[in-house]
Amino acid sequence: MTLLSIIVFIFILGLIVLVHEFGHYMWARKFGVHIYEFSIGMGPVIFTHTGKDDIKYRLRLLPIGGFVQMAGEVYEDDNKIPKEKFMCNRPWHQRIIIIVAGVINNFILAIVLLFVYALIWGSPSDKPIISHVEKSYPMYEAGIRKDDLIVAINNKKVNSWDKAQILLVLKSKNNTYSIKVKHKNGEFDTYNIKPKKIYDEELKMDRYVFGFSVKEKVSKGFLSSVKFAFTKFIGVIETMWLTISNLFIGKLSLKNLSGPVGVYQVVNSGLSIGISYLIYITAFLSINVGFINILPFPAFDGGRAFFMLIEKIRRKPINSKIENTIHMIGFILLLILMLFITWQDILRLFK
């Protein structure tokens, strides 16, 4: 652990949180909603500035989140504020824009960073074309060779290396994976492959290895950079959806997830690679934050948007006490999950 890696880690998380919260802040102000506080970080306050608009701009100790505290987020909660300045009293379309603006900002940040990354360093191809197969490893022993293109894993179509990587870590019956490839001559073959178990000294955990790598053809130019930014964005969203859905059905273990400690390790390792990797990982994390926040789970932005959709369908608000209670329960569950994931990260550090 070095001071530089800590500073970079805090900067990356701070940037992602700042962009997210600024989305809520910007649209809340535009629609005339009263704001009490704009805060980056969680926990004890280490810096406060009160603006001419009477909004308290605060920096908090723990760089793992942030918030924009608005008047009347669920119901009228301050008799000193004009009724039209409560968020709950704004038109439905304005409230939904305020809620989802943070997620939209995260996605925009990610696309811009991916574009900048590709424009400077080139756009790597995401096709799962095999460039090398290790002898004495499962893929080679099965008969897969260089230049084969992976087209399906466990009967699920594969159109990117991102998706292939997720499918290859999901639990499979008897730990055997059905991998369909297209050979250079245009013919197709399907192989049943059982990965080899090894211990990863760097990650401090067991890994299952197939023994191959993929080609990374790099393209240059403005148009290829635009294409890369959007295709990579869509690809990460797809892999995030695969991850979350397979967590619920038990095909992916919580042990595969990482919290702040795991993210720090990734950032720390990335410092030796350079600025290109840090830009890429910032984009990746920004997509992750946006995707997680838009899920229809209590305490997330998506959970609040979900309640608003129910309100629209019912044509009347949900009982504010019930909604607050559900969000509180959701927040507690998320806190427990975060503590569990962080504990797993710490255990891996000391293995």
VEXRO-982828 format. One line per field, with one value per residue (C-alpha): residue number from 0; x, y, z. Coordinates in nm, 3 decimals, m for minus. Layout:
N
num = (NUM:...)
x = (X:...)
y = (Y:...)
z = (Z:...)
***
This chain:
351
num = (0:1:2:3:4:5:6:7:8:9:10:11:12:13:14:15:16:17:18:19:20:21:22:23:24:25:26:27:28:29:30:31:32:33:34:35:36:37:38:39:40:41:42:43:44:45:46:47:48:49:50:51:52:53:54:55:56:57:58:59:60:61:62:63:64:65:66:67:68:69:70:71:72:73:74:75:76:77:78:79:80:81:82:83:84:85:86:87:88:89:90:91:92:93:94:95:96:97:98:99:100:101:102:103:104:105:106:107:108:109:110:111:112:113:114:115:116:117:118:119:120:121:122:123:124:125:126:127:128:129:130:131:132:133:134:135:136:137:138:139:140:141:142:143:144:145:146:147:148:149:150:151:152:153:154:155:156:157:158:159:160:161:162:163:164:165:166:167:168:169:170:171:172:173:174:175:176:177:178:179:180:181:182:183:184:185:186:187:188:189:190:191:192:193:194:195:196:197:198:199:200:201:202:203:204:205:206:207:208:209:210:211:212:213:214:215:216:217:218:219:220:221:222:223:224:225:226:227:228:229:230:231:232:233:234:235:236:237:238:239:240:241:242:243:244:245:246:247:248:249:250:251:252:253:254:255:256:257:258:259:260:261:262:263:264:265:266:267:268:269:270:271:272:273:274:275:276:277:278:279:280:281:282:283:284:285:286:287:288:289:290:291:292:293:294:295:296:297:298:299:300:301:302:303:304:305:306:307:308:309:310:311:312:313:314:315:316:317:318:319:320:321:322:323:324:325:326:327:328:329:330:331:332:333:334:335:336:337:338:339:340:341:342:343:344:345:346:347:348:349:350)
x = (0.000:0.148:0.040:0.012:m0.219:m0.440:m0.461:m0.547:m0.804:m0.977:m0.963:m1.128:m1.406:m1.450:m1.482:m1.744:m1.944:m1.912:m2.041:m2.330:m2.440:m2.398:m2.664:m2.918:m2.802:m2.809:m3.163:m3.299:m3.180:m3.312:m3.659:m3.657:m3.624:m3.474:m3.139:m3.002:m2.669:m2.441:m2.202:m1.915:m1.817:m1.990:m1.936:m1.781:m1.762:m1.407:m1.490:m1.799:m1.868:m2.203:m2.280:m2.473:m2.764:m2.751:m2.660:m2.398:m2.124:m1.948:m1.659:m1.685:m1.422:m1.511:m1.480:m1.743:m2.048:m2.224:m2.568:m2.776:m3.021:m3.334:m3.647:m3.946:m3.783:m4.076:m4.313:m4.325:m4.067:m4.001:m4.263:m4.016:m3.989:m4.244:m4.460:m4.352:m3.987:m4.052:m3.941:m4.254:m4.465:m4.288:m4.446:m4.389:m4.159:m3.935:m3.900:m3.810:m3.547:m3.391:m3.383:m3.220:m2.988:m2.705:m2.706:m2.719:m2.418:m2.221:m2.297:m2.198:m1.870:m1.794:m1.862:m1.647:m1.358:m1.379:m1.375:m1.069:m0.898:m0.959:m0.865:m0.525:m0.430:m0.650:m0.967:m0.899:m1.121:m1.355:m1.404:m1.316:m1.066:m0.807:m0.448:m0.266:m0.346:m0.123:m0.010:m0.102:m0.403:m0.772:m0.839:m0.539:m0.609:m0.970:m0.854:m0.907:m0.635:m0.511:m0.751:m1.061:m1.350:m1.564:m1.928:m2.115:m2.057:m2.304:m2.547:m2.539:m2.438:m2.111:m2.050:m1.774:m1.480:m1.641:m1.943:m1.726:m1.530:m1.847:m1.986:m1.657:m1.675:m2.039:m2.104:m2.150:m2.275:m1.984:m1.760:m1.769:m1.825:m1.965:m1.763:m1.859:m1.597:m1.577:m1.254:m1.060:m1.195:m1.554:m1.644:m1.796:m1.713:m1.836:m1.609:m1.685:m1.401:m1.324:m1.091:m0.774:m0.767:m0.467:m0.387:m0.337:m0.068:m0.156:m0.531:m0.481:m0.749:m0.812:m0.880:m1.007:m0.794:m0.872:m0.528:m0.577:m0.562:m0.747:m0.632:m0.638:m0.638:m0.616:m0.780:m0.707:m0.921:m1.213:m1.496:m1.346:m1.308:m1.676:m1.775:m1.551:m1.693:m2.054:m1.993:m1.778:m2.040:m2.315:m2.087:m2.018:m2.390:m2.461:m2.196:m2.327:m2.675:m2.536:m2.351:m2.650:m2.901:m2.669:m2.606:m2.980:m3.007:m2.692:m2.463:m2.224:m2.096:m2.078:m1.710:m1.661:m1.762:m1.532:m1.594:m1.382:m1.082:m1.094:m1.129:m0.826:m0.622:m0.721:m0.626:m0.298:m0.207:m0.309:m0.059:0.223:0.041:m0.014:m0.270:m0.445:m0.549:m0.664:m0.884:m1.031:m1.095:m1.258:m1.496:m1.566:m1.639:m1.859:m2.074:m2.091:m2.202:m2.466:m2.595:m2.617:m2.793:m3.062:m3.162:m3.518:m3.393:m3.491:m3.246:m3.106:m3.210:m3.378:m3.579:m3.708:m3.787:m3.974:m4.195:m4.263:m4.368:m4.609:m4.739:m4.794:m4.983:m5.193:m5.240:m5.176:m4.865:m4.760:m4.786:m4.470:m4.412:m4.427:m4.189:m3.940:m3.948:m3.882:m3.591:m3.448:m3.466:m3.303:m3.023:m2.955:m2.942:m2.701:m2.481:m2.470:m2.383:m2.108:m1.959:m1.961:m1.792:m1.534:m1.460:m1.403:m1.164:m0.969:m0.946:m0.797:m0.535:m0.405:m0.417)
y = (0.000:0.333:0.693:0.739:0.439:0.562:0.910:0.766:0.531:0.818:1.038:0.772:0.698:1.069:1.152:0.881:0.990:1.361:1.304:1.092:1.333:1.634:1.481:1.487:1.833:1.991:1.881:1.947:2.307:2.339:2.230:2.456:2.187:2.316:2.153:2.134:1.961:1.839:1.587:1.381:1.088:0.936:0.953:1.241:1.584:1.708:2.022:2.244:2.542:2.719:2.881:3.197:2.966:2.839:2.490:2.319:2.172:1.906:1.664:1.360:1.118:0.791:0.807:0.539:0.740:1.071:1.230:1.533:1.608:1.765:1.898:1.667:1.367:1.150:1.390:1.754:1.755:2.125:2.389:2.668:2.565:2.683:2.392:2.417:2.364:2.017:1.743:1.542:1.831:1.864:1.715:1.342:1.378:1.622:1.390:1.089:1.296:1.405:1.044:0.890:1.184:1.045:0.715:0.893:1.105:0.792:0.638:0.958:0.976:0.613:0.661:0.979:0.805:0.499:0.729:0.917:0.584:0.453:0.782:0.792:0.424:0.263:0.052:m0.311:m0.569:m0.754:m1.062:m1.383:m1.507:m1.735:m1.617:m1.879:m2.214:m2.350:m2.709:m2.949:m2.728:m2.826:m2.618:m2.760:m3.115:m3.081:m2.982:m2.605:m2.414:m2.067:m1.856:m2.048:m1.812:m1.882:m1.851:m2.010:m2.124:m2.359:m2.298:m1.921:m1.713:m1.526:m1.202:m1.049:m1.147:m0.962:m1.192:m1.501:m1.422:m1.402:m1.728:m1.903:m1.818:m1.913:m2.243:m2.526:m2.883:m3.108:m2.804:m2.885:m2.618:m2.670:m2.445:m2.406:m2.264:m2.166:m2.281:m2.077:m2.303:m2.208:m2.537:m2.555:m2.789:m2.815:m2.932:m3.026:m2.883:m2.905:m2.622:m2.685:m2.569:m2.356:m2.123:m1.758:m1.606:m1.248:m1.281:m1.516:m1.754:m2.066:m2.012:m2.242:m2.203:m2.311:m2.223:m1.981:m1.612:m1.404:m1.174:m0.800:m0.633:m0.255:m0.005:0.367:0.664:0.881:0.659:0.340:0.519:0.618:0.262:0.118:0.351:0.248:m0.124:m0.158:0.030:m0.206:m0.505:m0.410:m0.352:m0.701:m0.863:m0.673:m0.806:m1.161:m1.118:m0.989:m1.237:m1.533:m1.421:m1.454:m1.802:m1.926:m1.976:m1.710:m1.687:m1.367:m1.455:m1.346:m0.988:m0.715:m0.412:m0.102:m0.312:m0.519:m0.206:m0.057:m0.367:m0.330:0.039:m0.035:m0.301:m0.066:0.203:m0.009:m0.038:0.335:0.607:0.415:0.139:0.387:0.566:0.232:0.109:0.444:0.402:0.041:0.139:0.430:0.189:m0.046:0.232:0.349:m0.002:m0.099:0.228:0.183:m0.162:m0.156:m0.228:m0.019:0.262:0.268:0.533:0.252:0.159:0.514:0.526:0.197:0.344:0.640:0.406:0.233:0.577:0.660:0.334:0.372:0.746:0.821:0.828:0.529:0.578:0.772:0.577:0.245:0.370:0.507:0.180:m0.025:0.201:0.173:m0.208:m0.205:0.020:m0.210:m0.516:m0.334:m0.239:m0.603:m0.715:m0.452:m0.561:m0.925:m0.846:m0.622:m0.899:m1.142:m0.891:m0.855:m1.234:m1.262:m1.002:m1.218:m1.557)
z = (0.000:m0.107:m0.059:m0.436:m0.481:m0.195:m0.350:m0.694:m0.539:m0.355:m0.667:m0.887:m0.638:m0.567:m0.937:m0.993:m0.688:m0.774:m1.129:m0.999:m0.729:m0.955:m1.182:m0.897:m0.787:m1.134:m1.220:m0.871:m0.897:m1.251:m1.136:m0.829:m0.559:m0.233:m0.151:0.203:0.138:m0.140:0.014:m0.127:0.095:0.394:0.770:0.968:0.802:0.733:0.534:0.495:0.273:0.285:m0.048:m0.121:m0.203:0.160:0.037:0.254:0.035:0.238:0.212:0.438:0.563:0.387:0.005:m0.059:m0.155:m0.135:m0.140:m0.227:0.054:m0.093:0.073:0.059:m0.107:0.005:0.183:0.304:0.584:0.658:0.734:0.647:0.281:0.019:m0.094:m0.457:m0.353:m0.210:m0.446:m0.367:m0.499:m0.833:m1.149:m1.193:m1.496:m1.309:m1.010:m1.229:m1.413:m1.081:m0.960:m1.270:m1.351:m1.138:m1.327:m1.664:m1.561:m1.468:m1.806:m1.991:m1.795:m1.883:m2.255:m2.266:m2.087:m2.313:m2.617:m2.484:m2.405:m2.759:m2.928:m2.756:m2.727:m2.991:m2.988:m2.891:m3.059:m2.823:m3.042:m2.853:m3.113:m2.954:m2.998:m2.791:m2.630:m2.352:m2.397:m2.113:m2.028:m2.082:m2.397:m2.583:m2.471:m2.594:m2.942:m2.952:m3.137:m3.228:m3.444:m3.328:m3.251:m2.942:m3.050:m2.755:m2.398:m2.230:m2.518:m2.464:m2.766:m2.721:m2.913:m2.700:m2.483:m2.191:m2.205:m2.254:m1.937:m1.728:m1.871:m1.794:m1.422:m1.373:m1.199:m1.445:m1.395:m1.290:m1.345:m1.717:m1.982:m2.329:m2.560:m2.925:m3.159:m3.524:m3.687:m3.941:m4.218:m4.124:m3.956:m3.607:m3.319:m2.960:m2.678:m2.318:m2.110:m1.739:m1.625:m1.426:m1.064:m0.963:m0.673:m0.770:m0.546:m0.643:m0.585:m0.286:m0.406:m0.616:m0.985:m1.256:m1.569:m1.925:m2.059:m2.345:m2.437:m2.696:m2.973:m2.914:m3.253:m3.206:m3.443:m3.462:m3.558:m3.448:m3.576:m3.436:m3.100:m3.101:m3.193:m2.921:m2.654:m2.720:m2.788:m2.476:m2.274:m2.395:m2.337:m1.974:m1.912:m2.051:m1.831:m1.527:m1.597:m1.630:m1.301:m1.103:m1.249:m1.187:m0.829:m0.766:m0.918:m0.744:m1.045:m0.918:m0.562:m0.357:m0.316:m0.678:m0.589:m0.463:m0.244:m0.178:m0.064:m0.383:m0.596:m0.420:m0.509:m0.875:m0.875:m0.697:m0.955:m1.237:m1.135:m1.275:m1.611:m1.649:m1.705:m1.986:m1.746:m1.482:m1.738:m1.848:m1.492:m1.400:m1.696:m1.593:m1.231:m1.342:m1.546:m1.248:m1.012:m1.259:m1.326:m0.958:m0.874:m1.138:m1.012:m0.866:m0.513:m0.208:m0.120:m0.476:m0.727:m0.920:m0.612:m0.577:m0.949:m0.912:m0.639:m0.867:m1.148:m0.908:m0.811:m1.179:m1.237:m0.920:m0.985:m0.621:m0.397:m0.188:0.188:0.279:0.603:0.418:0.147:0.402:0.598:0.284:0.186:0.538:0.531:0.188:0.314:0.611:0.382:0.151:0.445:0.560:0.206:0.179:0.512:0.401:0.066:0.237:0.487:0.197:0.037:0.365:0.407:0.058:0.151:0.437:0.266)
***
